[in-house]
Amino acid sequence: MNNKKTEWLKFQTEKGEEITFPLATVKGIKDGPTLVITAGIHGAEYPGIVAAIRFFKELNPEKLTGTVKIVTISNIKAFEKRSMFVCPVDDKNLNRVFPGDKMKGYSDALAYYLFNEVILKGDYYIDVHGGDMVESLKPFSLYHKSGKEEIDKKSLTLAQYYGLPNIVSPILGGSFSAKGMSYACASEKNIPSILVEAGEIGQLDEVSVSMHLNGLYNVCKYLGCIDGEPKKPEKINYYKNLVEVNTPKKGIFYTKVKIGEQIKKDQIIGIIEDYFGNEVEKIASPITGRVMLLTTSPAVKDNGLIMEVLVE
């Protein structure tokens, strides 16, 4: 029996377009939980992709209890086109259309098959992300409050053992909606799940790869999949909400704040100028909190994301 294998899962949309993504599986010699990992849902977030591949290469089936399934690059079309945020086939953000629909277009069908053929077959789920090509960020983890105490507690524990310094659990019904995101949909289906962010501005840096790799190993230790004592960071910053700040108008964006900065409600955090240098809009922060994600590109569109603010 091959306890370590790679394969291409292939499906078709309703219109006959091929959907394919790479699945790497390591099956331990002892029975245990199944951990599912997806990387590359956003195709230009490279440290998570490389960490997922390296994790698969390093895992030894003879020292593994349970099974680890890894989709190393979930959004192949976006990866190959170096496309930020969206799938170039239909310009949809894959992480906003879960659990998907096989009767709709490409991204909806891709989400459907990822969710049903891989994610739902796990006992635990980690979705690995980082800052896209125009995003600077401080590492953080997200878990979804499903309203199911046992699932939510297990999701929080996954986030703690992943080891990133900041954890946020957005308020149900709050300003940040996890609707259509893979980890939230998995939590609603009773699978403890987290989304983890490390790495920025589309760079492949070893520090961020190591953050993800250390997190994956530590979670596996916590789950009893591999030997060793898991470590929980002594200091973790907990946040109860995430607020996305968007541009009111398109133009040239000039930020007035820095990544990691504590800001206050109504503070001017940036300005928008038109293409002749005229000020179009001052942008005020809608809330008091800490800037954890910041758009680094001056080119912004109508209602474009410019920052994410975490609220204690």
C-alpha positions in Angstrom: 0.0 0.0 0.0 1.3 3.5 -0.9 1.1 5.5 2.3 2.4 8.6 0.6 1.0 9.7 -2.8 0.3 12.6 -5.1 -2.6 12.9 -7.5 -4.5 15.3 -9.7 -8.2 15.4 -8.9 -10.1 16.3 -12.1 -13.7 17.4 -12.5 -15.7 19.4 -15.0 -18.0 22.4 -14.8 -21.5 22.3 -16.2 -20.1 23.8 -19.4 -17.4 21.2 -19.7 -14.4 23.3 -18.4 -11.8 21.2 -16.7 -11.2 21.7 -13.0 -8.1 20.2 -11.6 -6.0 20.6 -8.4 -3.1 18.7 -6.8 -3.8 16.5 -3.8 -1.0 15.1 -1.6 -1.9 12.5 0.9 0.2 10.9 3.8 -1.5 8.0 5.6 0.1 7.0 8.8 0.7 3.4 9.9 -1.7 4.0 12.8 -5.3 5.1 12.7 -6.1 8.6 13.9 -7.6 11.9 12.9 -7.6 13.3 9.3 -6.2 16.8 9.0 -7.0 18.6 5.7 -4.8 21.5 4.6 -5.5 23.8 1.7 -3.0 26.3 0.3 -3.1 28.6 -2.7 -6.8 29.4 -2.6 -5.4 32.8 -3.5 -2.8 31.9 -6.1 -0.2 34.6 -5.3 0.2 33.9 -1.6 3.4 31.9 -1.9 4.8 31.2 1.6 1.8 29.0 2.5 2.0 27.1 -0.8 5.7 26.4 -0.3 5.2 25.4 3.4 2.4 23.0 2.4 4.6 21.3 -0.2 7.5 21.1 2.1 5.3 19.7 4.9 4.2 16.9 2.6 7.7 16.1 1.5 9.0 15.9 5.1 6.1 13.9 6.7 7.1 10.3 7.3 4.1 7.8 7.2 5.9 5.5 9.6 5.9 8.3 12.2 2.4 9.5 11.5 -0.8 8.6 13.3 -3.9 9.4 11.2 -3.9 11.0 7.7 -2.9 14.4 6.3 -4.4 15.5 3.1 -2.9 18.6 1.4 -4.2 20.6 -1.6 -0.9 22.3 -2.3 -2.3 24.8 -4.8 -6.1 25.1 -4.7 -6.4 27.7 -7.4 -4.1 26.6 -10.1 -5.4 29.1 -12.7 -4.7 32.0 -10.4 -1.3 30.6 -9.5 -0.2 30.2 -13.1 -1.5 33.6 -14.1 0.0 35.3 -11.0 -3.5 36.6 -10.4 -4.2 38.5 -7.2 -7.3 37.7 -5.1 -9.4 36.4 -8.0 -9.5 33.5 -10.4 -8.7 34.8 -13.9 -11.3 32.5 -15.5 -14.3 34.5 -14.1 -12.7 37.2 -11.8 -14.3 35.7 -8.7 -12.6 35.5 -5.3 -12.6 31.7 -4.6 -12.7 32.3 -0.9 -16.0 34.0 -1.1 -18.0 31.3 -2.9 -17.8 28.3 -0.6 -19.4 25.8 -0.2 -19.7 26.2 -4.0 -22.2 25.1 -6.6 -21.2 22.7 -9.3 -24.0 24.0 -11.5 -22.6 27.5 -11.7 -19.4 28.9 -13.2 -15.8 27.9 -12.8 -14.9 29.3 -9.3 -18.2 28.1 -7.8 -17.7 24.6 -9.2 -14.0 24.6 -8.0 -15.2 25.5 -4.5 -17.8 22.8 -4.6 -15.3 20.0 -5.5 -12.7 21.3 -3.1 -15.2 21.4 -0.3 -17.1 18.2 -0.9 -14.2 16.0 -2.2 -11.5 17.1 0.2 -12.4 19.4 3.0 -15.5 17.6 4.3 -13.6 14.4 4.4 -11.4 15.7 7.2 -11.8 15.9 11.0 -9.9 19.2 11.2 -9.1 21.8 8.6 -6.5 24.5 8.1 -6.7 27.1 5.3 -3.2 28.6 4.7 -3.0 32.2 3.5 -0.7 35.2 3.5 -0.5 38.8 2.2 -1.2 39.0 -1.6 1.0 40.9 -4.0 -0.2 44.3 -2.7 -0.8 43.4 1.0 1.4 44.0 4.0 0.3 42.2 7.1 1.1 41.1 10.6 0.6 37.3 11.1 -2.8 36.3 12.5 -5.2 33.4 12.7 -9.0 33.5 12.2 -11.6 31.1 13.6 -15.3 31.2 13.0 -17.9 31.3 15.7 -20.3 28.7 14.5 -22.4 29.0 17.7 -21.5 25.3 18.5 -19.5 25.5 21.7 -17.5 22.3 21.2 -16.5 23.1 17.6 -15.7 26.7 18.4 -13.5 25.6 21.3 -11.6 23.1 19.2 -11.1 25.8 16.4 -9.7 28.2 18.9 -7.3 25.6 20.2 -6.1 24.9 16.7 -5.4 28.6 16.3 -3.5 28.7 19.6 -1.3 25.8 18.7 -0.6 27.1 15.2 1.3 29.7 17.1 0.7 33.0 15.3 0.8 35.9 17.7 -2.7 37.3 16.9 -6.1 35.5 16.9 -9.4 37.0 15.9 -12.8 35.5 16.1 -15.2 37.9 14.4 -18.5 38.6 16.0 -21.4 36.8 14.6 -23.5 39.3 12.6 -20.7 41.9 12.9 -19.1 44.0 10.2 -16.8 41.2 8.9 -18.7 38.5 7.1 -17.0 35.1 6.7 -19.8 34.1 4.3 -18.4 32.1 1.4 -15.0 31.4 3.1 -13.9 27.8 3.3 -12.9 27.7 7.0 -16.2 29.2 8.1 -18.2 26.8 5.9 -16.3 23.9 7.3 -17.0 25.0 10.9 -20.7 25.2 10.1 -20.4 21.5 9.0 -18.9 20.7 12.5 -15.2 20.5 11.4 -12.9 22.6 13.7 -11.2 25.0 11.3 -8.9 28.0 11.1 -7.6 30.4 8.5 -4.0 31.4 9.0 -2.1 34.4 7.6 1.6 34.8 7.4 3.7 36.4 4.6 3.2 39.6 2.7 3.4 41.5 -0.6 3.6 38.4 -2.7 7.1 37.5 -1.5 8.5 34.1 -0.8 10.4 34.6 2.3 11.8 31.9 4.6 10.6 33.5 7.8 7.0 33.3 6.7 7.4 29.8 5.3 8.9 28.7 8.7 6.0 30.3 10.5 3.5 28.2 8.5 5.7 25.0 8.7 6.1 25.3 12.5 2.4 25.9 12.9 1.5 22.8 10.9 4.0 20.6 12.8 2.8 22.0 16.1 -0.9 21.3 15.3 -0.1 17.8 14.3 1.6 17.3 17.7 -1.4 18.7 19.4 -3.7 16.3 17.5 -1.4 13.3 18.3 -0.6 12.8 14.7 3.2 13.0 15.3 5.2 12.6 18.5 6.4 15.5 20.5 5.0 18.0 23.0 3.1 20.8 21.3 3.9 24.4 22.4 1.4 27.1 22.9 2.8 30.7 22.8 3.0 32.4 26.1 1.6 35.6 24.7 -1.2 35.7 22.2 -3.2 38.8 21.4 -6.9 38.1 21.1 -9.3 40.2 19.1 -13.1 40.0 18.9 -13.7 41.5 15.5 -12.1 42.3 12.1 -13.2 45.4 10.2 -12.5 45.8 6.5 -11.9 49.4 5.3 -12.6 50.1 1.7 -12.1 53.0 -0.6 -15.1 55.2 -1.3 -13.8 56.0 -4.8 -11.2 54.9 -7.2 -8.0 56.8 -7.7 -4.5 57.1 -6.1 -4.3 56.0 -2.4 -1.9 57.6 0.0 -1.9 55.9 3.4 -1.4 57.9 6.6 -0.8 54.9 8.9 1.6 52.0 9.1 1.1 48.2 9.5 0.7 47.3 13.1 -0.3 50.8 14.2 -3.0 51.4 16.8 -5.6 53.8 15.3 -8.6 55.6 16.7 -12.1 56.0 15.4 -12.5 58.9 13.0 -8.7 59.2 12.6 -7.7 60.1 9.0 -6.0 57.0 7.7 -5.5 57.9 4.1 -6.5 60.1 1.2 -7.6 59.5 -2.4 -6.5 61.7 -5.2 -7.7 61.7 -8.8 -5.3 61.2 -11.7 -4.5 64.9 -11.8 -3.5 65.1 -8.2 -6.7 66.6 -6.8 -7.8 65.3 -3.4 -11.0 63.4 -3.9 -11.7 62.0 -0.4 -10.3 61.8 3.1 -10.7 58.3 4.6 -11.5 58.1 8.3 -11.2 55.0 10.4 -14.7 53.6 11.2 -13.4 52.1 14.4 -10.6 52.0 17.0 -8.2 49.1 16.6 -4.9 47.8 15.2 -4.0 47.8 11.5 -3.1 44.2 10.6 -3.4 44.3 6.9 -2.6 47.3 4.7 -2.7 47.7 0.9 0.7 48.8 -0.4 -0.4 49.7 -3.9 -1.5 53.3 -4.6 -3.8 52.1 -7.4 -7.3 51.5 -5.9 -10.7 50.9 -7.4 -14.2 51.8 -6.2 -14.9 50.0 -3.0 -11.4 48.4 -3.0 -10.0 47.0 0.2 -7.3 49.2 1.7 -6.9 47.8 5.2 -8.1 45.4 7.9 -8.4 46.5 11.5 -8.5 44.1 14.4 -10.6 45.2 17.4 -10.0 43.9 21.0 
